[in-house]
Amino acid sequence: MTRCRRARIATVCQNTQFYPTMEQNRARVLGLLDMALTQKPDLVCLPETFTTVSLSGSAADLVEPVSGPTTDLVAQRAREHHCYIICPIKTEHGGKYWNSAVIIDRQGHILGIYDKAQPVTTSVDYTVMENGLMPGGDPPVFDLDFGRIGIQICFDAGFPESWQRLADQGARLVFWPSAYNGGFPLQVYAYLHHFYVISSVRTDSSRIIDPLGKILVATDQQLNVVSRDINLDFCVCHYDFNYSIPDLIMQKYGDRVAIRSDRDSGHFLIEPLDDSITIAQLQQEFGFESTTQYHNRHRAAYPTLREGGVPDAQNALHGDRPQYAKW
């Protein structure tokens, strides 16, 4: 995997402005894309199947090839602005039809495609999904030059196993193109798996949510484009054994490292703002581990304790620091 680094992420909302033709819908969202590109992003995400939102018909009537009319226009912009673009459209490939998110790289090439794993039924007997679209398989991850990402689409929000699969593969940022806002569940997934979640919706509230489950920025009915600089080389930590860590890092590194606290959940997030500083370096220097590591140390001990034994001693980076107090 490529080394994670900082990136500017932009997202848009379609704001329920739909039109009677694919060409008009495409022109509307490409206009929003052009606005997002003024922010000089590293990646822009567009809403779910934005070209066909208002059109009726079978899947065969509404799909496009890849590459095709929409991806060609988006690829031209990706190449000109040297950024990644996630372009969700209905596609035809492999002789079947899909609800897809096409990832276009900085050179305008097709980097990969995620096919929606869980399309929603459009028949009362659950025999037809999204008027003839196929369900995809296990969601893959994609390695971009700033880090590892995953994608989920709309109804995928109802299937926690897909989000877990992305976490298991090391996704640091998950994009969610959708027909609707999504609400609180997106914050839950961000918190549970400690990755960023970025939505791009056909309604009004596209959001950038941090790995503490906090909404950092969102669109609304008046503001249809937002962006945020993030570093995918971050760490979410439990305060246990680590109460002193935020102060110690701040005292030494000042504004070169961002620290966000969520005392209610007992967590804080460390995110270097200086590209010369890495999380691995900070972990060794100050002796802290991620919440995931902390939980896994407990998981390793529980089976032996349940059997009446004494677990193997573990040597965590926190050493003999107090568990619930600062040094």
N, C-alpha and C positions, 0 to 999 in steps of 0.2 A: 504494500500500500504506500502511496505517496505521503510524504510528511505533511501533516496538517498545518495550515497557516490561516491568516486572516483573509476574510472575503467580505465584499459588500453584496448583500442579498436584497433584491427588490421583488415586490409582488404587487399584483393589480387586482381590482374587482371589476366585474362587468356591470355591476349596479343595475341589474334587471333591464338593461337597455338592449332589447332583442329586436331582430328584423326578419322580414319574410324570406330572405335568401341567404345562402351561404356566403355569397360575395359581400353582402352588407354586414353580416355579423363579423366576417373576417376583417373588413376594413375598420370596423369599430374597435376591435381588440388590438389590431395592429397600431391604431392610433394611440391606445393606452400603452402598448409596448414602446412606441417611440418616445412617449413621455417618460416612461421608466428608464429608458436608455440615457436620458439627460442626466441621470444620477450617477452615471459611470459605474454601473454595477459589474460584479463578476458573474452574477447569475440572475435571470429574471424568470419567474414562474407565471404562467398564464392559466386561466380557469379551465375546468373540465369541458371537453367537447364544445368549445365556444363557437364553432362555426355552425353547428346544427341544433343549437338549443331550442329554437322556435319552430323547427321544421318537423313535419310528420312524414311517416313513410317507414318502410322496412329498413333493416340495417344495410341491405344491398344498395339502397337508394342514396345512402348518406355517408358511405365510407370513402376514403381517399387512399391512394397508394402512398408509400414512403420510399423515395421522395415523391412529392406531388405538389399541387398548387399552394397549399398552406405552408408546408415545410420548406418549400423553395424560397418563399418570401421571408420566412422567419430566418432561414439559414443565411440569406443575404445580410440581414441585420446583425446576426451573430458574428459574421465575418467582419463586417465593417466596424463593429463596436468591440470586437475581441472579447466577447462574453458568451457564457453558456445561456441557453434558453430552453425551458421545459415547455413543450408545445403539445397540449392534450387535444387529440382529435379522434374521430372514429376511423379506424384503419382496416385495410385489407392486406393480409400477408399470410402465407402458408395456405392459401385457398380458403381462409376463414375470416370472420369479421370480429373486430375487437374494439373495446374502449381503451384507448392507449394514451400514454404520455411519452412523447418522443423527445429524447434528450439530444440537443444539437450543441456541438462543442464550439470553442472559440474560433475555429477555422471554418465553421459552417458545415461540418461533417456530422452525420448521424452517429452519435456515440453509443446509443442504446435505446431500447424501447421497454417500458413497463406496460404490460397488459393487465388491466384491472382484474384482480383475483376474484372479487366477489361482486359481479354485476347484479342489479336488483331485478326481481321478476317483473314481467309486464303481462303475465297471464295469471288467472286466478288459480290455476292448478300447478304453477311453478315449473312448467315445461318449457317456457320461453323466457329468456333473459334479455332485457333491453331491446326488445323487438328483433332479436336474432343475433345478438352478440355472444361471443364465447367467454367463459371464465378463464382467466390466466392461471398459471401455476404458482408455486412458492415465489414470493417477491424477492427479486435479486437486489444486490447493492451495486453501486457504481462508484468507481474511484475517479474523482475529478482532481485537478491539480491543487486544490485547497483542502481536500479531504473526502471522506466517504459519505455518500448520501443514499437514501432510499426514497421510494415514492409509494404512496397509497392514494386511492381515488375514491372520493365520496362514500358510497355504501361500505367500503372497506373499514370505515370507522366503527362498524358494528362487530368486527371480528378481531378480538385482542390477539389471537394467535399470529396474525400477519404482522402486527407491530412487534410482537415478541421476536418473531423470526428476523426482522430487521435489526433489532437490538443484539441478537445472538451473533449476527454477522458483522457487528461493529459499526453500524450506521451512527453518524454523529449529528446528522441533520435529515429530517424526513419532510418531504414536500407532500401537500395534500390538495390537489386540484379538486374542486367540488362544485355541485349545484347549489349547495346551501352553506350557511355559516359554520355549522359544526358545533359551536358552543363549548361547554365545559369539558366534554370528553377529550378534546384535543389537548387541553391543559393536563388532563389526567395522564395521557400517554406520554407527554413530554416529561412530566414529573416521575412517573414510574420507571421510565427507561433512561432518564437523564440524557435526552437528546433534544436539539432544537426541532420545533415543528413549525413549518411555514405553510399557511393555507393560501389558496388563490381561488376565489369563489365567483359564481355568477350572480350572487346577491350583493350585499353591501359591505361585509366585514371580513376582509382578508387580514390575516394576523401573522405576526412573528412572535412566537412563544419560546421562552428560554427553558433550559433544562431543569429549572426549579418549578416550572409550570406557570410562570408569570408572563402575561401579555406585555411585550415590550413596545409594540407599536401596532396600529390597526388602521385600515381604511374605513371610510364611512360614506354616506350618501353624497357628501360634498368633496371628499378627498379620495380619489380612486387609485392612487399610487403611493406606496410607502417603501422605505428601504432602511437597512440597518447594517452596520459593520459588526461582524462577529469573528471570533477566532475558534475554529473547531478543535484546537488544542486546549481544551478546558478540563476542569475537574469539578465534580459535585462531591462535596464532603459532608459527612455527618459531624455534628459538633462534638460527639463523644471523643475524648482524647485530644480534641483539636481546638478547644476554646481559645487558646493563645495564638493560633496560626494566623487569622486575619490581621491582628495587630502587628505581629512580627513581620509579615510580608509587607504590610503598608509602611512600616517604619523604615525598611530597607529599600523598597522599590518605588514607593510613592505612586505617582500616576502612571507608572509603566506597567502596572498590573491592576486590573479591575477586580473588585470583590463585591459580590451581591449576597446579602444575607436574607434568609427566610427563617427567622427564629421560631415561628409557629410550627414549622415542620422539622425543626432541628437541623437544617441544612444551610450550607453556603456554597457559592460557586466562585471559583478562581479562574480568571481568564486573562492571560497575558495580552497586553496592548503593544508591547515592544516585541518585534519579530525575533530578536536575539535571545529572548527568554522562552523557555519551554516548560511545560508542566512537569516533565520528567526531572528536569533540573531543580525545580522548586520542591518537588517531593523528596528528593534526596537531601536537599539543603535544609529543609524545615521538618522533615519526618512526618509526612501525612499520606494517607491512602484515600482512595475514593470510597463513596458509600457502597458501591457494588463490591469492592474488596472487603469492606467491613462486614457486610452481610454474608459474603461467602466464607469468611473466617468462622462465623457462627454456624453456618451450614455444615462446615467440616467437623465441628465439635459435637453437634447434637446427636448423631447416631450412636457414638460411643457412650455418651451420657445416658441415653435411653436404655442402653443395655447394661447399665450399672458400672461401666468402666471409667477410666480417666483418659480424656483425650490427649493426643500428642500436643506438647507445648508449641505455640506458634510465635514466631519472631516478627511482629509487625513493626512498621517504620516508626510508630509513635513511641516505641520503647516503654519506659516506665513513667511516662507522663501521667498526671492525674486524669481520670476519666471524665469528671464533671466540673472541673475548675481550671482556671488559668494557672500557669506556673507562677 
